[in-house]
Amino acid sequence: MFESLDEQMKHDDDETSTPKERLLKWVLVGIVSVLLFGGLYMGVRLLE
C-alpha cells in the first residue's frame, strides 16, 4: 500500500492533525528556534 515509511508517516499525520494544528506547530517551532539561537547569539556577544 505504501512504498516507504515516510509516506506512511505523512499519511498518519494527515489523519491525526488539522491544517490549523500543523500551522500552529510550525509557528511554535519557529518561535522556539529564534529564542534559542537569539539566546546563544546574545550569550556569545556578552562573552566578548
N, C-alpha and C positions, 0 to 999 in steps of 0.2 A: 504494500500500500504506500509506504513512504520509502523514498530512496536513501534518505540519510537521517541521522539523529537530529541534525539541525532543522530539517523540515518538520520532524515530529515535534520538536520543542516549540517552533513557531506556531504550529497548529494548536498545540495545547495552550500556549499563551493567549492566542486569539480567543479561545473559548472561555478563559477564566477572567479576562480583564476587558474593560470597555476602553474605547479610544480616550476618554477623559482621564481614566486612571493611568493609562500609559503616558499621556502628556504630562500629568502631574508628577509621575515617577521621574521622567527625564528632566523636568524643571528642577525638581529637588536634587537630582544628581548634579546638575549644572551649578546650583547654588552651593552645594557642599564642596564641589571642586574649586570654585572661586574662593570660598572661605579658606579651604585647606592650602591652596597654592599661594593665596594672598598672605596668609599667616606665615608660611615658610619664607616668602619673599621679605616680609617685614622683619622676621627674625634674623635673616641674613644681613639685612640693611642695618639693624641695630648692633650687630656684632662688629661691623666695620668701624 
